[in-house]
Amino acid sequence: MEAVLTHLRGAIERGEYAIGDKLPSEAELCRRLEVSRPVLREALRALQVMGLTVSRTGKGTFVVANTVEDPTFGDYAASDLLEVRRHVEIPVAGYAAVRRTPENLDHLAHLLDRMERETDTTAWVAMDTIFHIAVAEASQNPVFRRVIEEIRDALARQSAFLNELGGRREQSNREHRAIVEALIDGSEHDAVEAMSHHLDRVETTLTDIVRPAHMDIPTEGGPEA
């Protein structure tokens, strides 16, 4: 899927598909690129998240931009989402370290164990959002939980995007483990540091995915293996 995405993104950035152009049909792209329809559809969804294309029901996929600016996850731009997460989730982790209950810790530990064993990406993404809600619950402030629940869909979309294109799952598990260990220790400082590091890595991975990739894009034929 990454190779297909790189190929299509490159074609758009080079102007082979100009703004306003309709991409070839799914059947035609599958034939040209020699990939299955599910793989192609994942790549097309990623193009939409990046803001390069839009899908119009019954009409096809159209190019709307030739450079990646700011991916959108549900109702929120990635930059807006990350800004809010930094201002909310970092202090929340600190409060949670001070206020967490044994029940909160048991819930988080159980979630971590399940996430580290999970092999299905969709199931893991669902638990990822539950994890961040659980940390907010541990702060004992219902407003924080409500804020995280408001952006739950966007968090899930972003998580799926980063895992499909950035291979974030194992790294994220380690970062989540560090957050929970800080909560267990009751260390406000360590919890704040662990959540800050987690969000730094989210931002870095996102930047790596959306930055211009002209040097890596094949200019002829199908996507590279």
C-alpha positions in Angstrom: 0.0 0.0 0.0 2.8 2.4 0.8 4.3 1.8 -2.6 1.0 2.5 -4.3 0.5 5.6 -2.3 4.0 6.9 -3.1 3.4 6.3 -6.8 0.0 8.1 -6.9 1.2 10.9 -4.7 4.3 11.4 -6.9 2.1 11.5 -10.0 -0.1 14.2 -8.5 2.9 16.2 -7.2 4.6 16.0 -10.6 1.4 17.2 -12.3 0.7 14.0 -14.2 -2.7 14.3 -12.6 -3.5 18.1 -12.4 -5.8 19.8 -9.9 -9.4 19.1 -11.1 -8.4 15.9 -12.9 -10.2 12.7 -12.2 -8.0 9.7 -11.4 -8.5 6.5 -13.4 -11.1 4.1 -12.2 -10.2 1.6 -9.4 -10.3 -1.2 -11.9 -7.9 0.6 -14.2 -5.5 1.6 -11.4 -5.5 -2.0 -10.1 -4.6 -3.2 -13.6 -1.9 -0.7 -14.1 -0.3 -1.0 -10.7 -0.9 -4.8 -10.4 -2.4 -4.6 -6.9 -5.7 -5.8 -5.3 -8.6 -3.5 -4.9 -8.4 -3.4 -1.0 -4.7 -2.3 -1.3 -5.6 0.4 -3.8 -8.5 1.7 -1.7 -6.3 2.0 1.4 -3.9 4.2 -0.7 -6.8 6.3 -2.1 -8.1 6.8 1.5 -4.6 8.0 2.5 -4.5 10.5 -0.4 -7.8 11.9 0.9 -6.5 12.3 4.4 -3.5 14.1 3.0 -5.8 16.5 1.3 -4.7 15.7 -2.2 -8.0 14.2 -3.5 -11.7 14.0 -2.8 -14.0 11.1 -3.6 -17.4 12.1 -5.1 -20.0 9.4 -4.9 -20.8 7.9 -8.3 -18.3 10.1 -10.0 -14.9 9.0 -8.8 -11.8 10.5 -7.2 -10.6 14.0 -8.1 -7.4 15.8 -7.5 -7.9 19.0 -5.4 -4.3 19.8 -4.4 -0.7 19.0 -5.6 1.1 19.4 -2.3 0.4 18.0 1.2 -0.4 20.8 3.6 -2.1 19.6 6.8 -3.9 16.2 6.9 -7.4 16.1 8.2 -8.7 13.4 10.6 -12.5 13.5 10.8 -13.5 17.1 11.6 -10.0 18.3 12.7 -6.8 19.2 11.0 -3.7 17.3 12.3 -2.0 20.5 13.5 -5.1 21.6 15.5 -5.5 18.2 16.9 -1.9 18.0 18.1 -2.0 21.5 19.5 -5.0 20.6 21.7 -3.5 17.3 22.7 -0.4 19.0 24.0 -2.4 21.5 26.1 -4.7 18.8 27.4 -3.1 15.4 27.6 0.3 16.5 29.0 -1.1 18.1 32.1 -3.8 15.4 32.4 -1.0 12.8 32.7 0.4 14.8 35.6 -2.9 15.0 37.4 -3.5 11.3 36.7 -0.1 10.4 38.4 -1.2 12.2 41.5 -4.9 11.2 41.6 -5.1 7.7 40.0 -6.9 5.0 41.9 -6.0 1.3 42.1 -8.9 0.7 39.8 -7.6 3.1 37.2 -4.2 1.4 37.3 -5.7 -2.0 36.9 -7.8 -0.8 33.9 -4.7 0.7 32.2 -2.5 -2.3 32.9 -5.2 -4.6 31.4 -5.5 -2.4 28.3 -1.7 -2.4 27.8 -1.5 -6.1 28.0 -4.3 -6.5 25.4 -2.7 -3.9 23.1 0.7 -5.6 23.3 -0.9 -8.9 22.3 -3.2 -7.6 19.6 -2.3 -8.3 16.0 -5.4 -6.7 14.3 -4.7 -3.0 13.6 -8.4 -2.0 13.7 -8.8 -3.6 17.2 -5.6 -2.0 18.4 -6.6 1.5 17.2 -9.9 1.1 19.1 -8.0 0.3 22.3 -5.5 3.2 21.6 -8.4 5.7 21.9 -9.7 3.9 25.0 -6.2 4.1 26.6 -6.1 7.9 26.2 -9.7 8.2 27.6 -8.6 6.0 30.6 -5.7 8.3 31.4 -8.1 11.2 31.4 -10.4 9.2 33.7 -7.5 8.7 36.1 -7.2 12.5 36.4 -10.5 12.4 38.3 -11.7 15.4 36.3 -14.7 14.6 34.1 -14.2 17.6 31.9 -10.8 16.1 30.7 -12.6 12.9 29.8 -15.3 14.8 27.9 -12.6 16.7 25.9 -10.8 13.5 24.9 -14.1 11.8 24.0 -15.0 14.8 21.8 -11.9 14.1 19.7 -12.1 10.4 19.9 -13.0 9.8 16.3 -10.1 12.1 15.1 -7.7 10.2 17.4 -8.8 6.9 16.0 -8.4 8.1 12.4 -5.0 9.6 13.2 -3.9 6.4 14.9 -4.9 4.3 12.0 -3.1 6.6 9.6 0.1 6.6 11.6 0.1 2.8 12.0 -0.6 2.1 8.3 2.0 4.5 7.0 4.4 5.0 9.9 4.5 1.6 11.6 3.9 3.2 14.9 2.2 0.4 16.8 5.2 -1.2 18.7 6.7 2.1 19.4 3.4 3.5 20.7 3.0 0.4 23.0 6.4 1.2 24.5 5.4 4.9 25.0 2.1 3.9 26.6 4.0 1.5 28.9 6.2 4.4 30.0 3.1 6.6 30.8 1.5 3.8 32.9 4.7 3.1 34.8 4.9 6.8 35.7 1.3 6.7 36.9 2.1 3.6 39.0 5.1 5.4 40.5 2.9 8.4 41.2 5.4 10.6 39.6 3.8 13.7 38.1 7.1 14.8 36.5 7.7 11.4 34.8 4.1 11.2 33.6 4.3 14.6 32.0 7.6 13.7 30.4 6.3 10.4 29.1 3.2 11.9 27.6 5.3 14.7 26.1 7.6 12.2 24.5 4.6 10.2 23.1 3.1 13.3 21.4 6.6 14.3 20.1 6.9 10.9 18.4 3.4 11.3 17.0 4.3 14.6 15.5 7.6 13.3 14.1 6.0 10.3 12.4 3.3 12.5 11.0 5.9 14.9 9.6 7.9 12.1 8.1 4.8 10.8 6.3 3.5 14.1 4.8 6.8 15.8 4.0 7.6 16.1 0.2 9.0 12.8 -1.0 10.2 13.6 -4.5 13.5 11.8 -4.2 11.8 8.6 -3.3 9.2 8.5 -6.1 9.6 6.3 -9.2 9.2 8.3 -12.4 8.2 5.5 -14.7 6.2 2.3 -14.5 4.5 0.9 -11.4 5.2 1.4 -7.8 8.5 0.1 -6.5 8.4 -3.2 -4.6 
